[in-house]
Amino acid sequence: MTEVPDEVRALAAERDERRRAKDFVAADALRERIALVGFSVIDGPDGPSLEPLAVTEPHRIAAHDVESLLDEPAIADVSVHWVVEGWPEDVARALAGFRANEGGRDVRYVVADLTETEPSNYGANVEVLTLETGTGWGTALNAGLRRSRGRSVLVMDGSVEPTGDVFAPLEAALEDPSVGVCGPFGISTEDLREFHESVGPEVDAIEGYLMAFRRDVIRDVGWFDERFRWYRTADIDYSFRIKDAGLRALRVDAPVVRHEHRMYHATPEAERDRLSKRNYYRFLERFRDRYDLLVRPPADG
């Protein structure tokens, strides 16, 4: 017999309370959360029981069919988002690090998954969007961002592992309304051609290993550019769009370890270069001569 985790029992008990209170919308939402971690609720005369779901091919959804919650008020402290195109164990590692350091916050985790991963492998309280195979990186990320419920939003790469309270320094930085995006990996440029790591604190862009911004930035700046079907340079492009809205990019120390970026190293060098160049030119289409957005613009810029 499959052992039912305590977290699932707690969700089932909460659902039963909602049903008895005739709050059927909330009860149905809790049923869906229970299903995401691999169990079904069977209502019987002696009360509800829990049974493991049969493992089947996951139903895949189109990214643009994902319902947006952004018109609703934020109800959590933080939303953390990943796109999984492979190596789901890296995200599971990051989730363990975050869960160990939530510090009493209400944190919501969202995974936009393009793999065959069983959603329950991510553990309880993770919203998994099983998207259609072939969905581009930018489109998948935006699908996840539509589910943001936190006042602060973290866009993560699976290569980054939290080793302490990551939330506190990022939340502190975002309390300054002039800061639009922050994170521990900052880069700058003098010519819009070559970017280099920068200790900041003022930087020209925050790398997508970990980007943090307020939820309202999505409303004010818009979605990530979905033409970025591969991840590289999408972070620079979004950082510059935030700066173009009159906000700053700030490098902030946070307790994280950066492991190998699996997608980068798994992509053949020639293909990696081709995709990177295409994405960089896409960035230049919008910001080719925007030296005014740089922390240190050239004297003749």
C-alpha positions as protocol buffer text, in pm:
chain_id: "A"
residue {
  index: 1
  type: MET
  ca { x: 0 y: 0 z: 0 }
}
residue {
  index: 2
  type: THR
  ca { x: 130 y: 346 z: -92 }
}
residue {
  index: 3
  type: GLU
  ca { x: 197 y: 563 z: 211 }
}
residue {
  index: 4
  type: VAL
  ca { x: 12 y: 895 z: 199 }
}
residue {
  index: 5
  type: PRO
  ca { x: 240 y: 1190 z: 289 }
}
residue {
  index: 6
  type: ASP
  ca { x: 134 y: 1410 z: 580 }
}
residue {
  index: 7
  type: GLU
  ca { x: 113 y: 1712 z: 347 }
}
residue {
  index: 8
  type: VAL
  ca { x: -144 y: 1531 z: 131 }
}
residue {
  index: 9
  type: ARG
  ca { x: -349 y: 1429 z: 436 }
}
residue {
  index: 10
  type: ALA
  ca { x: -350 y: 1793 z: 548 }
}
residue {
  index: 11
  type: LEU
  ca { x: -473 y: 1908 z: 206 }
}
residue {
  index: 12
  type: ALA
  ca { x: -746 y: 1642 z: 212 }
}
residue {
  index: 13
  type: ALA
  ca { x: -859 y: 1749 z: 559 }
}
residue {
  index: 14
  type: GLU
  ca { x: -872 y: 2113 z: 448 }
}
residue {
  index: 15
  type: ARG
  ca { x: -1071 y: 2012 z: 141 }
}
residue {
  index: 16
  type: ASP
  ca { x: -1320 y: 1822 z: 358 }
}
residue {
  index: 17
  type: GLU
  ca { x: -1366 y: 2132 z: 574 }
}
residue {
  index: 18
  type: ARG
  ca { x: -1426 y: 2345 z: 263 }
}
residue {
  index: 19
  type: ARG
  ca { x: -1686 y: 2096 z: 132 }
}
residue {
  index: 20
  type: ARG
  ca { x: -1872 y: 2094 z: 462 }
}
residue {
  index: 21
  type: ALA
  ca { x: -1871 y: 2474 z: 454 }
}
residue {
  index: 22
  type: LYS
  ca { x: -2013 y: 2448 z: 97 }
}
residue {
  index: 23
  type: ASP
  ca { x: -1711 y: 2634 z: -43 }
}
residue {
  index: 24
  type: PHE
  ca { x: -1697 y: 2405 z: -345 }
}
residue {
  index: 25
  type: VAL
  ca { x: -1468 y: 2628 z: -550 }
}
residue {
  index: 26
  type: ALA
  ca { x: -1197 y: 2605 z: -283 }
}
residue {
  index: 27
  type: ALA
  ca { x: -1264 y: 2232 z: -238 }
}
residue {
  index: 28
  type: ASP
  ca { x: -1216 y: 2169 z: -611 }
}
residue {
  index: 29
  type: ALA
  ca { x: -892 y: 2370 z: -610 }
}
residue {
  index: 30
  type: LEU
  ca { x: -762 y: 2157 z: -322 }
}
residue {
  index: 31
  type: ARG
  ca { x: -858 y: 1840 z: -509 }
}
residue {
  index: 32
  type: GLU
  ca { x: -648 y: 1961 z: -802 }
}
residue {
  index: 33
  type: ARG
  ca { x: -350 y: 2032 z: -571 }
}
residue {
  index: 34
  type: ILE
  ca { x: -380 y: 1680 z: -431 }
}
residue {
  index: 35
  type: ALA
  ca { x: -386 y: 1538 z: -783 }
}
residue {
  index: 36
  type: LEU
  ca { x: -70 y: 1732 z: -871 }
}
residue {
  index: 37
  type: VAL
  ca { x: 120 y: 1534 z: -608 }
}
residue {
  index: 38
  type: GLY
  ca { x: -15 y: 1200 z: -728 }
}
residue {
  index: 39
  type: PHE
  ca { x: -330 y: 1122 z: -527 }
}
residue {
  index: 40
  type: SER
  ca { x: -704 y: 1123 z: -589 }
}
residue {
  index: 41
  type: VAL
  ca { x: -974 y: 1192 z: -330 }
}
residue {
  index: 42
  type: ILE
  ca { x: -1256 y: 937 z: -314 }
}
residue {
  index: 43
  type: ASP
  ca { x: -1565 y: 1065 z: -134 }
}
residue {
  index: 44
  type: GLY
  ca { x: -1756 y: 786 z: 42 }
}
residue {
  index: 45
  type: PRO
  ca { x: -2023 y: 745 z: 308 }
}
residue {
  index: 46
  type: ASP
  ca { x: -1756 y: 717 z: 576 }
}
residue {
  index: 47
  type: GLY
  ca { x: -1575 y: 1027 z: 457 }
}
residue {
  index: 48
  type: PRO
  ca { x: -1302 y: 1091 z: 200 }
}
residue {
  index: 49
  type: SER
  ca { x: -1018 y: 849 z: 131 }
}
residue {
  index: 50
  type: LEU
  ca { x: -695 y: 892 z: -65 }
}
residue {
  index: 51
  type: GLU
  ca { x: -567 y: 667 z: -340 }
}
residue {
  index: 52
  type: PRO
  ca { x: -255 y: 700 z: -557 }
}
residue {
  index: 53
  type: LEU
  ca { x: -323 y: 806 z: -912 }
}
residue {
  index: 54
  type: ALA
  ca { x: -225 y: 567 z: -1185 }
}
residue {
  index: 55
  type: VAL
  ca { x: 85 y: 687 z: -1365 }
}
residue {
  index: 56
  type: THR
  ca { x: -23 y: 792 z: -1713 }
}
residue {
  index: 57
  type: GLU
  ca { x: 114 y: 1010 z: -1987 }
}
residue {
  index: 58
  type: PRO
  ca { x: 65 y: 1364 z: -1852 }
}
residue {
  index: 59
  type: HIS
  ca { x: -191 y: 1582 z: -2022 }
}
residue {
  index: 60
  type: ARG
  ca { x: -4 y: 1860 z: -2197 }
}
residue {
  index: 61
  type: ILE
  ca { x: -146 y: 2208 z: -2222 }
}
residue {
  index: 62
  type: ALA
  ca { x: -77 y: 2494 z: -2459 }
}
residue {
  index: 63
  type: ALA
  ca { x: 115 y: 2772 z: -2286 }
}
residue {
  index: 64
  type: HIS
  ca { x: -127 y: 3041 z: -2397 }
}
residue {
  index: 65
  type: ASP
  ca { x: -419 y: 2845 z: -2247 }
}
residue {
  index: 66
  type: VAL
  ca { x: -276 y: 2887 z: -1897 }
}
residue {
  index: 67
  type: GLU
  ca { x: -509 y: 3113 z: -1701 }
}
residue {
  index: 68
  type: SER
  ca { x: -351 y: 3435 z: -1575 }
}
residue {
  index: 69
  type: LEU
  ca { x: -383 y: 3532 z: -1210 }
}
residue {
  index: 70
  type: LEU
  ca { x: -217 y: 3870 z: -1253 }
}
residue {
  index: 71
  type: ASP
  ca { x: -545 y: 4061 z: -1245 }
}
residue {
  index: 72
  type: GLU
  ca { x: -608 y: 3920 z: -898 }
}
residue {
  index: 73
  type: PRO
  ca { x: -438 y: 4061 z: -586 }
}
residue {
  index: 74
  type: ALA
  ca { x: -113 y: 3901 z: -472 }
}
residue {
  index: 75
  type: ILE
  ca { x: -188 y: 3666 z: -183 }
}
residue {
  index: 76
  type: ALA
  ca { x: 161 y: 3530 z: -110 }
}
residue {
  index: 77
  type: ASP
  ca { x: 497 y: 3679 z: -22 }
}
residue {
  index: 78
  type: VAL
  ca { x: 698 y: 3525 z: -305 }
}
residue {
  index: 79
  type: SER
  ca { x: 648 y: 3324 z: -624 }
}
residue {
  index: 80
  type: VAL
  ca { x: 944 y: 3120 z: -752 }
}
residue {
  index: 81
  type: HIS
  ca { x: 948 y: 3007 z: -1116 }
}
residue {
  index: 82
  type: TRP
  ca { x: 1143 y: 2757 z: -1324 }
}
residue {
  index: 83
  type: VAL
  ca { x: 1129 y: 2633 z: -1682 }
}
residue {
  index: 84
  type: VAL
  ca { x: 1231 y: 2266 z: -1696 }
}
residue {
  index: 85
  type: GLU
  ca { x: 1359 y: 2150 z: -2033 }
}
residue {
  index: 86
  type: GLY
  ca { x: 1561 y: 1869 z: -1875 }
}
residue {
  index: 87
  type: TRP
  ca { x: 1729 y: 1770 z: -1549 }
}
residue {
  index: 88
  type: PRO
  ca { x: 1430 y: 1808 z: -1315 }
}
residue {
  index: 89
  type: GLU
  ca { x: 1651 y: 1681 z: -1031 }
}
residue {
  index: 90
  type: ASP
  ca { x: 1827 y: 2018 z: -1037 }
}
residue {
  index: 91
  type: VAL
  ca { x: 1499 y: 2194 z: -962 }
}
residue {
  index: 92
  type: ALA
  ca { x: 1421 y: 1941 z: -690 }
}
residue {
  index: 93
  type: ARG
  ca { x: 1757 y: 2029 z: -533 }
}
residue {
  index: 94
  type: ALA
  ca { x: 1674 y: 2402 z: -548 }
}
residue {
  index: 95
  type: LEU
  ca { x: 1328 y: 2342 z: -402 }
}
residue {
  index: 96
  type: ALA
  ca { x: 1482 y: 2164 z: -103 }
}
residue {
  index: 97
  type: GLY
  ca { x: 1709 y: 2464 z: -46 }
}
residue {
  index: 98
  type: PHE
  ca { x: 1424 y: 2712 z: -63 }
}
residue {
  index: 99
  type: ARG
  ca { x: 1193 y: 2507 z: 159 }
}
residue {
  index: 100
  type: ALA
  ca { x: 1460 y: 2487 z: 427 }
}
residue {
  index: 101
  type: ASN
  ca { x: 1487 y: 2866 z: 437 }
}
residue {
  index: 102
  type: GLU
  ca { x: 1136 y: 3004 z: 389 }
}
residue {
  index: 103
  type: GLY
  ca { x: 1147 y: 3173 z: 727 }
}
residue {
  index: 104
  type: GLY
  ca { x: 771 y: 3167 z: 779 }
}
residue {
  index: 105
  type: ARG
  ca { x: 696 y: 3328 z: 441 }
}
residue {
  index: 106
  type: ASP
  ca { x: 412 y: 3219 z: 217 }
}
residue {
  index: 107
  type: VAL
  ca { x: 611 y: 3099 z: -85 }
}
residue {
  index: 108
  type: ARG
  ca { x: 449 y: 2961 z: -402 }
}
residue {
  index: 109
  type: TYR
  ca { x: 650 y: 2745 z: -642 }
}
residue {
  index: 110
  type: VAL
  ca { x: 566 y: 2711 z: -1012 }
}
residue {
  index: 111
  type: VAL
  ca { x: 734 y: 2478 z: -1261 }
}
residue {
  index: 112
  type: ALA
  ca { x: 669 y: 2505 z: -1636 }
}
residue {
  index: 113
  type: ASP
  ca { x: 770 y: 2153 z: -1738 }
}
residue {
  index: 114
  type: LEU
  ca { x: 849 y: 2039 z: -2092 }
}
residue {
  index: 115
  type: THR
  ca { x: 976 y: 1693 z: -1991 }
}
residue {
  index: 116
  type: GLU
  ca { x: 817 y: 1361 z: -1901 }
}
residue {
  index: 117
  type: THR
  ca { x: 861 y: 1426 z: -1528 }
}
residue {
  index: 118
  type: GLU
  ca { x: 584 y: 1303 z: -1300 }
}
residue {
  index: 119
  type: PRO
  ca { x: 457 y: 1620 z: -1127 }
}
residue {
  index: 120
  type: SER
  ca { x: 464 y: 1454 z: -784 }
}
residue {
  index: 121
  type: ASN
  ca { x: 844 y: 1427 z: -813 }
}
residue {
  index: 122
  type: TYR
  ca { x: 867 y: 1796 z: -729 }
}
residue {
  index: 123
  type: GLY
  ca { x: 696 y: 1738 z: -395 }
}
residue {
  index: 124
  type: ALA
  ca { x: 392 y: 1899 z: -237 }
}
residue {
  index: 125
  type: ASN
  ca { x: 277 y: 2257 z: -294 }
}
residue {
  index: 126
  type: VAL
  ca { x: 436 y: 2297 z: -636 }
}
residue {
  index: 127
  type: GLU
  ca { x: 214 y: 2401 z: -926 }
}
residue {
  index: 128
  type: VAL
  ca { x: 338 y: 2208 z: -1228 }
}
residue {
  index: 129
  type: LEU
  ca { x: 233 y: 2320 z: -1576 }
}
residue {
  index: 130
  type: THR
  ca { x: 293 y: 2028 z: -1811 }
}
residue {
  index: 131
  type: LEU
  ca { x: 332 y: 2219 z: -2136 }
}
residue {
  index: 132
  type: GLU
  ca { x: 327 y: 2100 z: -2494 }
}
residue {
  index: 133
  type: THR
  ca { x: 653 y: 1959 z: -2623 }
}
residue {
  index: 134
  type: GLY
  ca { x: 833 y: 2214 z: -2838 }
}
residue {
  index: 135
  type: THR
  ca { x: 719 y: 2518 z: -2638 }
}
residue {
  index: 136
  type: GLY
  ca { x: 993 y: 2782 z: -2648 }
}
residue {
  index: 137
  type: TRP
  ca { x: 1172 y: 2896 z: -2333 }
}
residue {
  index: 138
  type: GLY
  ca { x: 1021 y: 3246 z: -2328 }
}
residue {
  index: 139
  type: THR
  ca { x: 670 y: 3117 z: -2392 }
}
residue {
  index: 140
  type: ALA
  ca { x: 706 y: 2854 z: -2118 }
}
residue {
  index: 141
  type: LEU
  ca { x: 836 y: 3110 z: -1868 }
}
residue {
  index: 142
  type: ASN
  ca { x: 548 y: 3346 z: -1939 }
}
residue {
  index: 143
  type: ALA
  ca { x: 301 y: 3061 z: -1884 }
}
residue {
  index: 144
  type: GLY
  ca { x: 450 y: 3011 z: -1540 }
}
residue {
  index: 145
  type: LEU
  ca { x: 454 y: 3383 z: -1464 }
}
residue {
  index: 146
  type: ARG
  ca { x: 79 y: 3394 z: -1533 }
}
residue {
  index: 147
  type: ARG
  ca { x: 40 y: 3188 z: -1217 }
}
residue {
  index: 148
  type: SER
  ca { x: 235 y: 3434 z: -998 }
}
residue {
  index: 149
  type: ARG
  ca { x: 68 y: 3495 z: -663 }
}
residue {
  index: 150
  type: GLY
  ca { x: 359 y: 3654 z: -473 }
}
residue {
  index: 151
  type: ARG
  ca { x: 432 y: 4021 z: -427 }
}
residue {
  index: 152
  type: SER
  ca { x: 789 y: 3937 z: -526 }
}
residue {
  index: 153
  type: VAL
  ca { x: 871 y: 3711 z: -821 }
}
residue {
  index: 154
  type: LEU
  ca { x: 1187 y: 3504 z: -864 }
}
residue {
  index: 155
  type: VAL
  ca { x: 1282 y: 3366 z: -1205 }
}
residue {
  index: 156
  type: MET
  ca { x: 1525 y: 3081 z: -1148 }
}
residue {
  index: 157
  type: ASP
  ca { x: 1758 y: 2849 z: -1334 }
}
residue {
  index: 158
  type: GLY
  ca { x: 1792 y: 2494 z: -1204 }
}
residue {
  index: 159
  type: SER
  ca { x: 2169 y: 2533 z: -1179 }
}
residue {
  index: 160
  type: VAL
  ca { x: 2130 y: 2764 z: -876 }
}
residue {
  index: 161
  type: GLU
  ca { x: 2097 y: 2609 z: -530 }
}
residue {
  index: 162
  type: PRO
  ca { x: 1994 y: 2818 z: -227 }
}
residue {
  index: 163
  type: THR
  ca { x: 2215 y: 2764 z: 79 }
}
residue {
  index: 164
  type: GLY
  ca { x: 2042 y: 3009 z: 314 }
}
residue {
  index: 165
  type: ASP
  ca { x: 1768 y: 3270 z: 324 }
}
residue {
  index: 166
  type: VAL
  ca { x: 1772 y: 3401 z: -32 }
}
residue {
  index: 167
  type: PHE
  ca { x: 1446 y: 3589 z: 9 }
}
residue {
  index: 168
  type: ALA
  ca { x: 1551 y: 3843 z: 273 }
}
residue {
  index: 169
  type: PRO
  ca { x: 1818 y: 4036 z: 77 }
}
residue {
  index: 170
  type: LEU
  ca { x: 1609 y: 4037 z: -241 }
}
residue {
  index: 171
  type: GLU
  ca { x: 1296 y: 4159 z: -62 }
}
residue {
  index: 172
  type: ALA
  ca { x: 1500 y: 4431 z: 109 }
}
residue {
  index: 173
  type: ALA
  ca { x: 1635 y: 4554 z: -225 }
}
residue {
  index: 174
  type: LEU
  ca { x: 1291 y: 4554 z: -386 }
}
residue {
  index: 175
  type: GLU
  ca { x: 1149 y: 4772 z: -107 }
}
residue {
  index: 176
  type: ASP
  ca { x: 1324 y: 5059 z: -288 }
}
residue {
  index: 177
  type: PRO
  ca { x: 1071 y: 5158 z: -557 }
}
residue {
  index: 178
  type: SER
  ca { x: 1354 y: 5273 z: -786 }
}
residue {
  index: 179
  type: VAL
  ca { x: 1485 y: 4913 z: -810 }
}
residue {
  index: 180
  type: GLY
  ca { x: 1317 y: 4715 z: -1083 }
}
residue {
  index: 181
  type: VAL
  ca { x: 1522 y: 4395 z: -1088 }
}
residue {
  index: 182
  type: CYS
  ca { x: 1787 y: 4246 z: -861 }
}
residue {
  index: 183
  type: GLY
  ca { x: 1983 y: 3928 z: -809 }
}
residue {
  index: 184
  type: PRO
  ca { x: 2325 y: 3791 z: -714 }
}
residue {
  index: 185
  type: PHE
  ca { x: 2462 y: 3771 z: -1069 }
}
residue {
  index: 186
  type: GLY
  ca { x: 2510 y: 4113 z: -1227 }
}
residue {
  index: 187
  type: ILE
  ca { x: 2671 y: 4206 z: -1557 }
}
residue {
  index: 188
  type: SER
  ca { x: 2765 y: 4533 z: -1725 }
}
residue {
  index: 189
  type: THR
  ca { x: 2887 y: 4659 z: -2061 }
}
residue {
  index: 190
  type: GLU
  ca { x: 3055 y: 4967 z: -2203 }
}
residue {
  index: 191
  type: ASP
  ca { x: 2957 y: 4914 z: -2566 }
}
residue {
  index: 192
  type: LEU
  ca { x: 2643 y: 4691 z: -2576 }
}
residue {
  index: 193
  type: ARG
  ca { x: 2857 y: 4424 z: -2743 }
}
residue {
  index: 194
  type: GLU
  ca { x: 3062 y: 4266 z: -2467 }
}
residue {
  index: 195
  type: PHE
  ca { x: 2916 y: 4201 z: -2122 }
}
residue {
  index: 196
  type: HIS
  ca { x: 3123 y: 4116 z: -1815 }
}
residue {
  index: 197
  type: GLU
  ca { x: 3050 y: 4018 z: -1456 }
}
residue {
  index: 198
  type: SER
  ca { x: 3008 y: 4314 z: -1223 }
}
residue {
  index: 199
  type: VAL
  ca { x: 2999 y: 4340 z: -844 }
}
residue {
  index: 200
  type: GLY
  ca { x: 2782 y: 4650 z: -878 }
}
residue {
  index: 201
  type: PRO
  ca { x: 2579 y: 4731 z: -690 }
}
residue {
  index: 202
  type: GLU
  ca { x: 2449 y: 4920 z: -996 }
}
residue {
  index: 203
  type: VAL
  ca { x: 2466 y: 4694 z: -1301 }
}
residue {
  index: 204
  type: ASP
  ca { x: 2335 y: 4693 z: -1654 }
}
residue {
  index: 205
  type: ALA
  ca { x: 2155 y: 4357 z: -1629 }
}
residue {
  index: 206
  type: ILE
  ca { x: 2077 y: 4072 z: -1392 }
}
residue {
  index: 207
  type: GLU
  ca { x: 2151 y: 3726 z: -1523 }
}
residue {
  index: 208
  type: GLY
  ca { x: 1867 y: 3478 z: -1541 }
}
residue {
  index: 209
  type: TYR
  ca { x: 2028 y: 3235 z: -1300 }
}
residue {
  index: 210
  type: LEU
  ca { x: 1824 y: 3430 z: -1043 }
}
residue {
  index: 211
  type: MET
  ca { x: 1623 y: 3741 z: -1128 }
}
residue {
  index: 212
  type: ALA
  ca { x: 1392 y: 3901 z: -872 }
}
residue {
  index: 213
  type: PHE
  ca { x: 1137 y: 4173 z: -934 }
}
residue {
  index: 214
  type: ARG
  ca { x: 806 y: 4293 z: -797 }
}
residue {
  index: 215
  type: ARG
  ca { x: 497 y: 4133 z: -944 }
}
residue {
  index: 216
  type: ASP
  ca { x: 377 y: 4466 z: -1080 }
}
residue {
  index: 217
  type: VAL
  ca { x: 683 y: 4483 z: -1308 }
}
residue {
  index: 218
  type: ILE
  ca { x: 515 y: 4221 z: -1526 }
}
residue {
  index: 219
  type: ARG
  ca { x: 213 y: 4450 z: -1558 }
}
residue {
  index: 220
  type: ASP
  ca { x: 421 y: 4762 z: -1627 }
}
residue {
  index: 221
  type: VAL
  ca { x: 697 y: 4617 z: -1846 }
}
residue {
  index: 222
  type: GLY
  ca { x: 519 y: 4321 z: -2003 }
}
residue {
  index: 223
  type: TRP
  ca { x: 608 y: 3959 z: -2062 }
}
residue {
  index: 224
  type: PHE
  ca { x: 943 y: 3815 z: -2160 }
}
residue {
  index: 225
  type: ASP
  ca { x: 991 y: 3825 z: -2536 }
}
residue {
  index: 226
  type: GLU
  ca { x: 861 y: 3491 z: -2662 }
}
residue {
  index: 227
  type: ARG
  ca { x: 1086 y: 3504 z: -2964 }
}
residue {
  index: 228
  type: PHE
  ca { x: 1357 y: 3389 z: -2724 }
}
residue {
  index: 229
  type: ARG
  ca { x: 1299 y: 3018 z: -2774 }
}
residue {
  index: 230
  type: TRP
  ca { x: 1639 y: 2956 z: -2612 }
}
residue {
  index: 231
  type: TYR
  ca { x: 1726 y: 3114 z: -2280 }
}
residue {
  index: 232
  type: ARG
  ca { x: 2044 y: 3309 z: -2358 }
}
residue {
  index: 233
  type: THR
  ca { x: 2020 y: 3692 z: -2366 }
}
residue {
  index: 234
  type: ALA
  ca { x: 1652 y: 3688 z: -2267 }
}
residue {
  index: 235
  type: ASP
  ca { x: 1763 y: 3801 z: -1922 }
}
residue {
  index: 236
  type: ILE
  ca { x: 1961 y: 4095 z: -2064 }
}
residue {
  index: 237
  type: ASP
  ca { x: 1670 y: 4195 z: -2285 }
}
residue {
  index: 238
  type: TYR
  ca { x: 1425 y: 4193 z: -1993 }
}
residue {
  index: 239
  type: SER
  ca { x: 1667 y: 4380 z: -1767 }
}
residue {
  index: 240
  type: PHE
  ca { x: 1703 y: 4654 z: -2028 }
}
residue {
  index: 241
  type: ARG
  ca { x: 1328 y: 4676 z: -2071 }
}
residue {
  index: 242
  type: ILE
  ca { x: 1297 y: 4727 z: -1697 }
}
residue {
  index: 243
  type: LYS
  ca { x: 1565 y: 4996 z: -1709 }
}
residue {
  index: 244
  type: ASP
  ca { x: 1391 y: 5158 z: -2005 }
}
residue {
  index: 245
  type: ALA
  ca { x: 1087 y: 5192 z: -1776 }
}
residue {
  index: 246
  type: GLY
  ca { x: 1298 y: 5414 z: -1549 }
}
residue {
  index: 247
  type: LEU
  ca { x: 1397 y: 5149 z: -1294 }
}
residue {
  index: 248
  type: ARG
  ca { x: 1738 y: 5025 z: -1180 }
}
residue {
  index: 249
  type: ALA
  ca { x: 1914 y: 4688 z: -1191 }
}
residue {
  index: 250
  type: LEU
  ca { x: 2090 y: 4604 z: -866 }
}
residue {
  index: 251
  type: ARG
  ca { x: 2330 y: 4324 z: -782 }
}
residue {
  index: 252
  type: VAL
  ca { x: 2249 y: 4186 z: -436 }
}
residue {
  index: 253
  type: ASP
  ca { x: 2448 y: 3929 z: -239 }
}
residue {
  index: 254
  type: ALA
  ca { x: 2242 y: 3616 z: -170 }
}
residue {
  index: 255
  type: PRO
  ca { x: 2341 y: 3276 z: -29 }
}
residue {
  index: 256
  type: VAL
  ca { x: 2343 y: 3056 z: -338 }
}
residue {
  index: 257
  type: VAL
  ca { x: 2573 y: 2809 z: -513 }
}
residue {
  index: 258
  type: ARG
  ca { x: 2582 y: 2799 z: -892 }
}
residue {
  index: 259
  type: HIS
  ca { x: 2631 y: 2453 z: -1038 }
}
residue {
  index: 260
  type: GLU
  ca { x: 2696 y: 2355 z: -1399 }
}
residue {
  index: 261
  type: HIS
  ca { x: 2441 y: 2494 z: -1643 }
}
residue {
  index: 262
  type: ARG
  ca { x: 2329 y: 2170 z: -1800 }
}
residue {
  index: 263
  type: MET
  ca { x: 2152 y: 2310 z: -2104 }
}
residue {
  index: 264
  type: TYR
  ca { x: 2454 y: 2516 z: -2204 }
}
residue {
  index: 265
  type: HIS
  ca { x: 2694 y: 2224 z: -2180 }
}
residue {
  index: 266
  type: ALA
  ca { x: 2453 y: 1974 z: -2338 }
}
residue {
  index: 267
  type: THR
  ca { x: 2403 y: 2189 z: -2649 }
}
residue {
  index: 268
  type: PRO
  ca { x: 2660 y: 2126 z: -2926 }
}
residue {
  index: 269
  type: GLU
  ca { x: 2898 y: 2420 z: -2955 }
}
residue {
  index: 270
  type: ALA
  ca { x: 2801 y: 2513 z: -3311 }
}
residue {
  index: 271
  type: GLU
  ca { x: 2429 y: 2510 z: -3227 }
}
residue {
  index: 272
  type: ARG
  ca { x: 2495 y: 2698 z: -2904 }
}
residue {
  index: 273
  type: ASP
  ca { x: 2679 y: 2970 z: -3094 }
}
residue {
  index: 274
  type: ARG
  ca { x: 2407 y: 2993 z: -3359 }
}
residue {
  index: 275
  type: LEU
  ca { x: 2127 y: 3028 z: -3106 }
}
residue {
  index: 276
  type: SER
  ca { x: 2324 y: 3271 z: -2891 }
}
residue {
  index: 277
  type: LYS
  ca { x: 2401 y: 3495 z: -3188 }
}
residue {
  index: 278
  type: ARG
  ca { x: 2038 y: 3495 z: -3298 }
}
residue {
  index: 279
  type: ASN
  ca { x: 1923 y: 3595 z: -2950 }
}
residue {
  index: 280
  type: TYR
  ca { x: 2187 y: 3866 z: -2921 }
}
residue {
  index: 281
  type: TYR
  ca { x: 2078 y: 4023 z: -3249 }
}
residue {
  index: 282
  type: ARG
  ca { x: 1721 y: 4013 z: -3121 }
}
residue {
  index: 283
  type: PHE
  ca { x: 1835 y: 4217 z: -2819 }
}
residue {
  index: 284
  type: LEU
  ca { x: 2015 y: 4463 z: -3049 }
}
residue {
  index: 285
  type: GLU
  ca { x: 1699 y: 4516 z: -3254 }
}
residue {
  index: 286
  type: ARG
  ca { x: 1553 y: 4693 z: -2954 }
}
residue {
  index: 287
  type: PHE
  ca { x: 1855 y: 4843 z: -2775 }
}
residue {
  index: 288
  type: ARG
  ca { x: 2125 y: 4892 z: -3038 }
}
residue {
  index: 289
  type: ASP
  ca { x: 2205 y: 5256 z: -2951 }
}
residue {
  index: 290
  type: ARG
  ca { x: 2060 y: 5283 z: -2599 }
}
residue {
  index: 291
  type: TYR
  ca { x: 2383 y: 5385 z: -2428 }
}
residue {
  index: 292
  type: ASP
  ca { x: 2173 y: 5609 z: -2206 }
}
residue {
  index: 293
  type: LEU
  ca { x: 2059 y: 5297 z: -2020 }
}
residue {
  index: 294
  type: LEU
  ca { x: 2412 y: 5197 z: -1920 }
}
residue {
  index: 295
  type: VAL
  ca { x: 2557 y: 5252 z: -1575 }
}
residue {
  index: 296
  type: ARG
  ca { x: 2868 y: 5395 z: -1743 }
}
residue {
  index: 297
  type: PRO
  ca { x: 2780 y: 5511 z: -2093 }
}
residue {
  index: 298
  type: PRO
  ca { x: 3071 y: 5589 z: -2328 }
}
residue {
  index: 299
  type: ALA
  ca { x: 3177 y: 5953 z: -2338 }
}
residue {
  index: 300
  type: ASP
  ca { x: 3079 y: 5979 z: -2704 }
}
residue {
  index: 301
  type: GLY
  ca { x: 2773 y: 5755 z: -2674 }
}
